[in-house]
Amino acid sequence: MKKLLLICSIACLGLLNACNESKIEPIPANQSKSLKLLSLSDTLGLPTDGATSSSPELLPTDSATAMTIIYSVVKEYPDARSFYFSSIVDKKIIGLDTYTKDIRTKPILTEYNNSAEAVASSSGKILSLFSYSGTNLSNGIKTYLETTYPGNGIQQVSTGYAIQQLATGTTTRNLVKVVISLNNQKIMTVFDDRSSVVTTFKEPTNTIGGDKNKIYFAQLTDLPTSIQSQLTGNDFVEAIVKVNSNNSQKMYSVSVKKDGILRKLTFNNNGVLIV
């Protein structure tokens, strides 16, 4: 998995917000795949001490696409200071975690309640964008969690949206993600803006981590062929992909309909039906 970290100072972010995409100088094709984020900072005209790479690993996309993603996130979360890229699906799906402080000076996990996370396509289009929002929940969500998972401990709440591709076009779904811990198991439930359950993901017990819980909608053709083959004879409705806590394994929640009956199926990273 490819990872890269960009850390901008407050002064640099002021410049970043003021920059216009048209002002970014093009990068030679033979360099675009091998740029580290320090060079990316130089491309924007930022001071060279305003960004640093914590790893020799490369960006999971070209520099222009990376900046397109950053611009989209900073527009909604101007307090973002640190940008951490990861590859979710090689050459197709990109992850971005942002933090409101320079994570060189504080552990990442102490900052996640003040940060945001995004999933984007290889073209830089935002597929989902969420910000961590403490533990404030609607009464409907509270009641559901207390009734369904008594004794649970809320670990993370994030609000945002995900883009869903429909036959008639795209739609934006406003969602709330709640991660709880119960009996050494992490459970993430996704709610819509009416506090109704969209889907639930239950990770294997004793999973380490917990700060990476990205989700995005996928179309049938985006699913692994091992999953597609198991859906034969059903009408595909929707699929939500979740990146597990360790940011390397995925789970797939797939809704299908057959004979007028709606079913939700959950598959693990290997395409095995688990629910």
N, C-alpha and C positions, 0 to 999 in steps of 0.2 A: 504494500500500500504506500502510495506516495504522499508525503506530508511536507508542508512548508509553512514557516511562520513569518509574518510581517508585523513589525512593531513600529508604530508611528507615534511621535511625540505630539503633544497638543498643538504646537505650532505647525507641525507637518499636516495635521488633519485640517487645520484652517486652510492651508494651501490646497489640500485635497478637495475640500468642499468647494473651493473657488475655481478649481480646474474644470475645464470643459473637455468632453471626450474628443472633440475635434482638435484639441491642442496636443494630444498625445502623438509624439513622433512615431512613425512606423518603425518596426523592428525588422531587420533583415531576416528573410525566411530561414537562413541557415543558423540563426541565433535564437529564434523565438522559442524553440523548445528547450533550450539549455540555459535560459536566463535564471539567475537566482533573484530573490526579491530585492536585494540591494541594487542590482541593475535595474529592476523594475522601478524602484524609487527614483533612480537617476533619470529614467525615461520620462517620469512625471515632472522632473525639474525640482524634486524635493531635495533638501539638504542631505548629503550622504550620511550624516550621523543620525538621521531621523528614521532609519529603518535598518533592520539587521536580519540576517538569516541564521537561525539556530541549528540548521542542518544543511549538509551538502547536497541533500536530495533536491530534486527538481520540482517545479510546479507541475500539477497534474493537467495543465492546459497551457496554451500560449499566453503570453503576457497581456495582450490586448483583451482577451476573454476574461482573464483574472481581474483586470481593472474594471471591466464592464460589470462584473459581479460585485466588486467592492463599491462602485458608485451606487448601484441599486440598493445595497444594504445601508450605506452611509446616509443616503437620502432619507431613509426612515429612522435610522438610529445614528444620529450625528455624533453621539458620545463614544462611538466605537474607536478604540485605540490600537488594538492588536488583532491581527487577522491570521487565522490558522487554516490552511487549505488541506484537503484530503481527497483521495480518489475513492469514490463509492463504487462506481462501475467504470472500469478502465475505458478511457476515451469517450465516455457517454455521460456519466453523472458525476458531479463535483460537489464536495461538501465544503462549507466554510463556517468556522466558529469565530465569533468576535468577542472581545473582552473590553471592558470599559477602562481598564488600567493596563499599564505596561507589565506583562506577566513575567518579565525578567526579575521583578522585585517582589512579587507575591505568588504563592502557589496558584495554579489555575483553578483548582476546585473552590477556593475561597471567593472567587470572582464570578462564578457562573450565574448567580442570581441577578447579576447586573449585566448580562451579556445576551447575545443573540446568535442564532444559528440559521444557516440557509442551505438549501439544496438547489443546484442549478444544472442546466443542461450544458452540453459541450459548446453550445453557441453562446452561452452566458445568460440565457433566459432563466429567471428565478422560477423554480418549481414549488418551493415552500420557504417560508420565512417566519420564524418564531422568536419571541423574546421571553426570557425567564422573568416571571412575575411574582416571586415570593410564594406565598401559600394562600392567597385570596381566591376563594371559590364561590360560585353561586350556591344558593341553598339547595337547588336541585342536584348539583354534582356532589355536594357534601352528603346529602341524604343517600344517594346511590352508593357512594363509597362506604359509608358507615354501615349500610344494610348488607351490601354484597361482600365486603371485606372487613368485618369487625376486627378492631385491634390493629389496623394497618398504620404504618408510619409514612406520612407524605414526604417524599424526597425531593420532588421537583414539580413545579407547575409552570407551564409556558403557554402563551397565547400567540396566535398569529393566523396565518392562512396557508392554504395549499391550492395550487391550480389543478383543476381536473379537466381532462379532455373528454368531451362528449361528442356524440354523433352530430349534434347541432352546433358545435363550437366549444369554446373553453368557458369555464365558470370558476369563480373564486369562492372557495369554501372557508369560512371563518371557523377556526377550530381551537379547542383547548386540549392540551396534553397534560395528563397527570401521571406521574410515576410514583408508585408506592412500594414499600417493602413489607412483605408478610411472609413469615416462616422461611427466612433466608432466600426469598424469591422476589425478583423485581417484576412488577406488573405495570404496564402502561395502558391506560384507557384513554381513548380519543373521544371527545365530546364535540357536538356541533354547537352553534350559537343559541340553540334552544335547550342546552344541557342534556340532549339525548345522546346515547352512546352510538358512536360510529363504528368503532371496533376496539378490540382488546388484544394486547400482546403479552404473553407470559414467557419470560425468559427462563432458561434452565436455572435450577437452584444454585446458589453460591456463585453467581456471576460476578466477576470483579469489575469495578468501574461504576458507571452510572451517569457520567456527564455527557455521553454521546447518545442521543435518542432521536435522531432525525427521521422524518417520515416524508413520503411524497407519493402522489398518485401515479400509477402506471397503467398503460394500456395492455391489452392481451398480448400483443406482439412483443412487448417489453419484458414479459415474464420468461424465465428459463424454459427451454423446450420440455424439460422434465415435468414442469408444472402444466404447461399448455396441453400436453398429451393426456393428462388426467382430467381435463375439463371437457373433453370431447362429449358431445351429446347434451351439453348445458349451454344456456345463453349467458354470455359474460355480461356482468353488470358493472363492477368496478374492482380495482385492486389497490391496496395501500402497501407500500414497502416500508419496513422499519429497519434501520441500521442499529444493531444491538449495541450494548454499552461499550464493548471493546472496539467498536467501529470497524470490525472486520467481518462479522457475520450478519446475515440478513434474515428477516422473517417476512412472509408474504400473507396478507389477509385478502382473500379473494371472495367476492360475492358473485354467486351465479344463481340462475333461475331455471327450473325445470318443471314442466307441468304446472306452472303458476306458483310454485313454491320457492321462496327465496332461501338460500343456504349460504352460510359464511364458512369458508374453509381456510385453515391456517397451515402454511407449509414452512418447513425450516430451510436453512441455507442450502441444503442438499436436495431440495424439492420433495422431501418426504412429508406426507400429510400427517400433521400431529393433532389437529382438532377437526 
